[in-house]
Amino acid sequence: MNQASELRHKARVLSQPSEPQKYLASRLQGFGTTIFAQMSALAVETGAINLGQGFPDTDGPPEVLETAVAAIQTGHNQYPPGIGIAELRQAVSHHQQRFYNLSFNPDTQVLITAGATEAITAALLALCENGDEVVTFEPYYDSYAAAISMAGGRRRCVQLRPPDFSFSADELRQAITENTRLILLNSPHNPTGKVFSRQELQLVSELAVKHNLLVITDEVYEHIVFEGEHLPLATFPGMYERTVTISSGGKTFACTGWKIGWACGTQELVQAVQTAKQFLTYVNGAPFQPAIAQGLLLDDSYFKDLAATLRRGRDELCEGLQRAGLKPNIPQGTYFVTTDISHLADDGLEFCLDLPNRCGVVAVPIQVFCDDPNLGQNLVRFAFCKRPDVIAEAVQRLASLKEELWNQ
């Protein structure tokens, strides 16, 4: 079997439900290797430019890196406190007050976690009973589905529809039933790049209050907004006392491998999340915690420059995609742009698995982030959190195949 045939075979296998795994618990049946691991491995195998996985290819600010090195060299290598070091909890509390006028007691209302993924998983494990329904928006980040299942919950999805990824207010209302426990909201949103508007967040908050729901918000891209404004749901009337606000330093400070995140909320909510979290990792990243604390205290200019730099990457990639005959949906935030390939292929997964072999670029199919595969069938995601020369090379590779690939 040649490489192209192998890739098409992989596409067929990946697009079908996973075979039952002999020892895997029923709540995790159907969850195989993540698409990010699969596509990153394919990038290595083919020597392709990896615009699939959302990690920067440059390091973060020097003062943050130097703080981590100094912490390692001065003995900060053992277990930190279970809730995180005081310096970082204070920095998170200061950050929330500084940017959003949200007040959290660093000793009782801030919990440091192994990235946002652990914080979300721990929150779901802590707050959901078996059979509880969790309302979220699709496409969704892939860990959400697995975390809801691990918590014994059932997800109910409200669709974000291209090109602007708006949703129906009626569909959101209908998704909430007597079994709904909480809403899981991600803004700025991965994978679509959507930034939820004030009106949309107002609707979510009104429904949460009306139905006495808890809310978990994933805000890891909070400082990467190009259009609109990041508005934490906890700032809306009636939401502070029912919201677990989650973020991390990985995206903001270009250190995704450090896995330093946090959860903020009322003392009761944070205690519940900590109860679950302590039996997952207990603690993590001792020398990286003071480094992220240093980052959170950087001047406003750093955060503005971060968004401006990524905006340039977004614009360069989107313009290149358009020149290559693709149809990008211009994102309002995050690291990612989704692209409509319906005029080129019937299946985004097969398209993505074939693309590295055709032109040496890796993307990610959106359908793997959807309960309804038809929603993302013709969408693929490219990451632009890369150096300008890498984006330029990827654009050139895509453009070079315009006549061969796009016009078949």
Secondary structure in CASP SS format (residue, H / E / C, confidence):
PFRMAT SS
TARGET T0000
AUTHOR 0000-0000-0000
METHOD secondary structure of the structure
MODEL  1
M C 1.00
N C 1.00
Q H 1.00
A H 1.00
S H 1.00
E H 1.00
L H 1.00
R H 1.00
H H 1.00
K H 1.00
A H 1.00
R H 1.00
V H 1.00
L H 1.00
S C 1.00
Q C 1.00
P C 1.00
S C 1.00
E C 1.00
P C 1.00
Q C 1.00
K C 1.00
Y C 1.00
L C 1.00
A C 1.00
S H 1.00
R H 1.00
L H 1.00
Q C 1.00
G C 1.00
F C 1.00
G C 1.00
T C 1.00
T C 1.00
I H 1.00
F H 1.00
A H 1.00
Q H 1.00
M H 1.00
S H 1.00
A H 1.00
L H 1.00
A H 1.00
V H 1.00
E H 1.00
T H 1.00
G C 1.00
A C 1.00
I E 1.00
N E 1.00
L C 1.00
G C 1.00
Q C 1.00
G C 1.00
F C 1.00
P C 1.00
D C 1.00
T C 1.00
D C 1.00
G C 1.00
P C 1.00
P H 1.00
E H 1.00
V H 1.00
L H 1.00
E H 1.00
T H 1.00
A H 1.00
V H 1.00
A H 1.00
A H 1.00
I H 1.00
Q H 1.00
T C 1.00
G C 1.00
H C 1.00
N C 1.00
Q C 1.00
Y C 1.00
P C 1.00
P C 1.00
G C 1.00
I C 1.00
G C 1.00
I C 1.00
A H 1.00
E H 1.00
L H 1.00
R H 1.00
Q H 1.00
A H 1.00
V H 1.00
S H 1.00
H H 1.00
H H 1.00
Q H 1.00
Q H 1.00
R H 1.00
F H 1.00
Y H 1.00
N C 1.00
L C 1.00
S C 1.00
F C 1.00
N C 1.00
P C 1.00
D C 1.00
T C 1.00
Q C 1.00
V E 1.00
L E 1.00
I E 1.00
T E 1.00
A C 1.00
G H 1.00
A H 1.00
T H 1.00
E H 1.00
A H 1.00
I H 1.00
T H 1.00
A H 1.00
A H 1.00
L H 1.00
L H 1.00
A H 1.00
L H 1.00
C C 1.00
E C 1.00
N C 1.00
G C 1.00
D C 1.00
E E 1.00
V E 1.00
V E 1.00
T E 1.00
F E 1.00
E E 1.00
P C 1.00
Y C 1.00
Y C 1.00
D H 1.00
S H 1.00
Y H 1.00
A H 1.00
A H 1.00
A H 1.00
I H 1.00
S H 1.00
M H 1.00
A C 1.00
G C 1.00
G C 1.00
R E 1.00
R E 1.00
R E 1.00
C E 1.00
V E 1.00
Q E 1.00
L C 1.00
R E 1.00
P C 1.00
P C 1.00
D C 1.00
F C 1.00
S E 1.00
F C 1.00
S C 1.00
A H 1.00
D H 1.00
E H 1.00
L H 1.00
R H 1.00
Q H 1.00
A H 1.00
I C 1.00
T C 1.00
E C 1.00
N C 1.00
T E 1.00
R E 1.00
L E 1.00
I E 1.00
L E 1.00
L E 1.00
N E 1.00
S C 1.00
P C 1.00
H C 1.00
N C 1.00
P C 1.00
T C 1.00
G C 1.00
K C 1.00
V C 1.00
F C 1.00
S C 1.00
R H 1.00
Q H 1.00
E H 1.00
L H 1.00
Q H 1.00
L H 1.00
V H 1.00
S H 1.00
E H 1.00
L H 1.00
A H 1.00
V H 1.00
K H 1.00
H C 1.00
N C 1.00
L C 1.00
L E 1.00
V E 1.00
I E 1.00
T E 1.00
D E 1.00
E C 1.00
V C 1.00
Y C 1.00
E C 1.00
H C 1.00
I C 1.00
V E 1.00
F C 1.00
E C 1.00
G C 1.00
E C 1.00
H C 1.00
L C 1.00
P C 1.00
L H 1.00
A H 1.00
T H 1.00
F C 1.00
P C 1.00
G C 1.00
M C 1.00
Y H 1.00
E H 1.00
R H 1.00
T E 1.00
V E 1.00
T E 1.00
I E 1.00
S E 1.00
S E 1.00
G C 1.00
G C 1.00
K C 1.00
T C 1.00
F C 1.00
A C 1.00
C C 1.00
T C 1.00
G C 1.00
W C 1.00
K C 1.00
I C 1.00
G E 1.00
W E 1.00
A E 1.00
C E 1.00
G C 1.00
T C 1.00
Q H 1.00
E H 1.00
L H 1.00
V H 1.00
Q H 1.00
A H 1.00
V H 1.00
Q H 1.00
T H 1.00
A H 1.00
K H 1.00
Q C 1.00
F C 1.00
L C 1.00
T C 1.00
Y C 1.00
V C 1.00
N C 1.00
G C 1.00
A C 1.00
P C 1.00
F H 1.00
Q H 1.00
P H 1.00
A H 1.00
I H 1.00
A H 1.00
Q H 1.00
G H 1.00
L H 1.00
L C 1.00
L C 1.00
D C 1.00
D H 1.00
S H 1.00
Y H 1.00
F H 1.00
K H 1.00
D H 1.00
L H 1.00
A H 1.00
A H 1.00
T H 1.00
L H 1.00
R H 1.00
R H 1.00
G H 1.00
R H 1.00
D H 1.00
E H 1.00
L H 1.00
C H 1.00
E H 1.00
G H 1.00
L H 1.00
Q H 1.00
R H 1.00
A C 1.00
G C 1.00
L C 1.00
K E 1.00
P E 1.00
N E 1.00
I C 1.00
P C 1.00
Q C 1.00
G E 1.00
T C 1.00
Y C 1.00
F E 1.00
V E 1.00
T E 1.00
T E 1.00
D E 1.00
I C 1.00
S C 1.00
H C 1.00
L C 1.00
A C 1.00
D C 1.00
D C 1.00
G H 1.00
L H 1.00
E H 1.00
F H 1.00
C H 1.00
L H 1.00
D H 1.00
L H 1.00
P H 1.00
N H 1.00
R H 1.00
C H 1.00
G C 1.00
V E 1.00
V E 1.00
A C 1.00
V E 1.00
P E 1.00
I H 1.00
Q H 1.00
V H 1.00
F H 1.00
C C 1.00
D C 1.00
D C 1.00
P H 1.00
N H 1.00
L H 1.00
G H 1.00
Q C 1.00
N C 1.00
L E 1.00
V E 1.00
R E 1.00
F E 1.00
A E 1.00
F C 1.00
C C 1.00
K C 1.00
R C 1.00
P H 1.00
D H 1.00
V H 1.00
I H 1.00
A H 1.00
E H 1.00
A H 1.00
V H 1.00
Q H 1.00
R H 1.00
L H 1.00
A H 1.00
S H 1.00
L C 1.00
K H 1.00
E H 1.00
E H 1.00
L H 1.00
W H 1.00
N C 1.00
Q C 1.00
END
